[in-house]
Amino acid sequence: MKLLFENFRKYAELQDLVSESKKQAKQWMKQKKVAPDQIKAFFKYLDEEMVAYLGTGKDDVQKYIGWLVTKYGVIKDTGHIALDNDKMYADTDGAIWNLSSALNALHDYESYIRRNIIKGKDADFGRKTFKEIVDLNKPASEVVSRSQEKEMAKAGASIVLEDDDFFIVRPDTAEASCLFGRQTRWCISATKGQNYFDQYTSEGKVFYFLRNENLPEYHKLKKMAFVYDQDSIDTGDPYEIYDAEDTQIDMDEVRDGIKENIFGEKLFSIMEGDLKATMDDIRRYVDLGMKDFEDLTDENIGDFIEMDEELREQSDEITYEKWGDIRNEMLAHLEENQPGEILEEQMQKIQEAFEQKAKYFHVHHDDSGEGHWYFSGGTSFDFEDFEWSMDNAEDDIKKIIESVLDDNYIYPEYIEVEESGDGYRAMADISVDHDEPAGPEGFQSYTERLLGYDEEYEGMVEEMKEMFLQNGLLQSETFDYLSTLKDTLDEKIRNFSVDFVAGAVELSRSLQIDYALEVERLWNYKDQKGIWKREGNVAPAAEMSRALRYFLHGDRGLQNVFEIIFEDEIKKHIKPELQQMFLPGFEKEEEEQGDLKKQLDTILKNFLHVAAPRYIIHKNLFAIPITFRIPYSVSGEKLEQKYGVQFAKLLVKVAEILDAIYPAAFKKIKELVDKKFKEAEKRVDQSEADRRPQPVTENKKRIKIRILKS
């Protein structure tokens, strides 16, 4: 209870501070005669910036708003309130340069106070300048970072070098990269937005962070990121180098940072001639390794006219030597901890974890040789022990496997079915999703997805077996029924082929009318008569073929007509058959005959299929695929159970009649198609007529003469 009241007291105090701070800011703006809507807009803008840079608009930073506005607020000509970035930059020696850096500095300051790292008088922000706050943050951050670095290095990073001047670390996790890369703009150290550490490491990149301990926090060369890959082991050169602002830099800039870290910024001013070296400077440089300045004194130092050149040469030499040490430390560590070896270790661990759990699926990973690791996987289905009812069932098996996998939201890249022993074996490869990048992160996601499929494997095999049975692919009642049916139809059917399809026996035929000869004859006749003539690239015979395609191909109206022709012919020929299917005097004869007529309509609607007509233009061939399918079951229910025994008999009878009426139906269809042929001929005739020049009439001649005379 005491803790509860203490927390509430702190919360109340914070709310008072926030309220007072905003009140102070508003009072200042009113004194500057800022319009109310501009004040409201400024606080809205401030909230949005805090959300963007700090992740929350209700952060403790709000209690600093009054302090920030009264010290750095400016009124623009438009009446808008803004912060004086130049003044903040000057007051903090360049540490603060805009609103985002100001908010982050205040946020850090508040965090250190709350954690009792900054305390006492130092925690009284009302009496502090912005530079004092920035200066207090630096040692506080060191207290936090040093302890965190030691702990983090045990698990997620390797400290390669650590002394008073330089610190080198190699992060092996995104968390370590965020810690050691704080106060930089590196995407591999981002804590807000997407972090790319895992993606780049999965591509065979590793990182070494160099921290120049003596440079100020805001310096862009305070931290540098060296990117190495597998090729770096042979060349010794980094793949890329970035400064703290995430700008790619070259080796000269790296050495400039090291030189300034060793000798300080003043050395550069001395070398440029902007400042004169003092004996205190020389003594310090000697302590850092420079030589041959023993004869210099306070009295004669001004006479050393080659001072700047000597300092440049010696500082360069010491810098090169130090860079060599730093480079060797990084390369030695890289040699012992190569990118490929680390990635292989990660990939292998994922592979082994998968193999411990998976029963039916497999995965495989491989190095592309370019720093990328690719992976694949899949499964197989062994159907050798099944009692198959037919040979060459690969296509039907593949369709059923695809259907079952699809029902379970599994979409293989491809499926291959082949004969194996006395049965079949199927292999399915599972493709990698777009959000599973090459490397450990993507491999982990991929294996987890396949483990989910693995759990469904046995259930899927049962589904496949059930569908094999339903479709008559296995020795079963279904197969026995369909085999008997096929034998019966084979003896009676002449105009259609009779074949097994999945779970059914099917009659099929492509009704074809070949117009190649007719088109050629027509072309020769029209050519002789001078009605059709080739002109340039225009070929009337080809135009005739295109016209036929226009009138015949895919015409839904024609398709309906052809369906009606078959249906009418079947109904006309089956009437006597329907009467013979009943014995005279049998009760409910008329009712049952009515039922059979309804069943006949069902058969013609659901089991007879006349496909859309096709016209193959390069062959001048017209075709209509016709199929009549007799299944063993419909919607999982046996045909005889669903419709009755008479329905099954009626199906066979319709199949026989379909075969018998085919010649007559063909004749009617050809008559209709021949009419379309005539329409196409007329169309080309008209086209040729339109193409020929029109004769000049007498009236046109007179008009032409008048025009010429005028």
Order of alpha helices (4+ residues) and beta strands (2+ residues): alpha-alpha-alpha-beta-beta-alpha-alpha-alpha-beta-beta-alpha-alpha-beta-beta-alpha-beta-alpha-alpha-alpha-alpha-alpha-beta-beta-alpha-beta-beta-alpha-alpha-alpha-beta-beta-alpha-alpha-alpha-alpha-beta-beta-beta-beta-beta-alpha-alpha-alpha
